């Protein structure tokens, strides 16, 4: 019952603009934040459908003590979820009295809209919103398995593998139980937008990471070779950190910093599940980390993904309907912190390559911060010209801004994102040359079929590739 009470409280907090789903979930006292986050997100995605069913069934009129947000969570679990895995308490018996009517109203809604599945109702209700059409991206965790074996596993579950996508249109038209390999990232699988894999055994075992494509780009573009020392300056919740560890093959060192103890604890759990063994976590402000500290003398790569307004997050409008752009004062405060963090990162003496990224659409947090950092570095660093075929570039606010990358649901079928790659001007090390070359490679081919390979068994036995 506790999970439903917590989910209802988060939904109520979002509606009253107390915060975002993620912020309220992490700020709650509920122990299993991933379970809570998944339940709230899925309930919110089906919000319009649930409102229609609840109203048609007259549930709130019949049960006056049942509050709207609790009703929405419980009806989602009854009709589209796992059938009260969280117990349900006294409301389980209440919902049982209305179960037949609620199911009948859902069936009637499907008939009216000419669809047969719950997911189709979701698609029909969101055609006008590009953010809801973003595919479900799934990064294969190469510390535990490989793309070949993940593809085989899904095929045995009845999914149809369509090979490597050749265009965004291939991703945009995905439906049903079809999936593709992303045309750019070699370990990124792409499923239709409504696909929910939070309960999938490979996800729960850490073999799969549910991560938006744009969020995968920073680690890929940083491209630290195995054996490198890397700083992840603002690391929680940890998806990018686990991606860095996979690129390092757990060989080398990641120094990961974050100030929020709750987020850091959740991150530790995520990294352990993902099989990460090369990461050192620290509850510490990155700005307080001294570049002169001998522990970081070998750090050549830094990933800086600082706190931002989140204005590019695809769930922003779902979490905070009708939200306005961040106010000027908040943007100035965020940009000030971002600029200090970026300028600080560029002072590490052995640094060769740095990726700065945000999930913001605001120039103040993106191009303006990058321009100020370049100016303060006095020519020591430049922007690397990465991914020349990427369709969405930085705003033309200063010479070289075209080397920055932007992402959006409309242009790249991802969440809103910004990325800038800094590299030291006097590039001399072989590691830096490797890092420069990797992001320029042509799209990877689809996984080749191996003639003899032990198949992953039932449950979570997908194995690492050798």
Secondary structure, DSSP 8 states (H G I E B T S, - for coil): -HHHHHHHHHHHHHHTTS--HHHHHHHS--S-HHHHHHHHHHHHHTHHHHHHHHHHHTHHHH-TTS-HHHHHHHHHHHHTSSSSTT--HHHHHHHHHHHHHHHHHHHHHHHHHT-SSHHHHHHHTTTT-GGGG--EEEEE-TTT--HHHHHHHHHHTT-EEEEE--SHHHHHT--TTEEEE-SS-TTEEEE-TT---TT-HHHHTTSEEE--HHHHHHHHHH---TT-EEEETT-TT-HHHHHHHHHHTT-SEEEEEES-HHHHHHHHHHHHHTT--SEEEEES-GGGS-TT-GGGTTEEEEEE------TT-TTHHHHSTT-----HHHHHHHHHHHHHHHHHHTT-TT--EEEEEES---GGGTHHHHHHHHHHTTTSEEE----TT-S-B--SSSTTGGGSEEE-HHHHSS--EEEEEEEESS--SHHHHHHHHHTTS---------SS-----TTT------
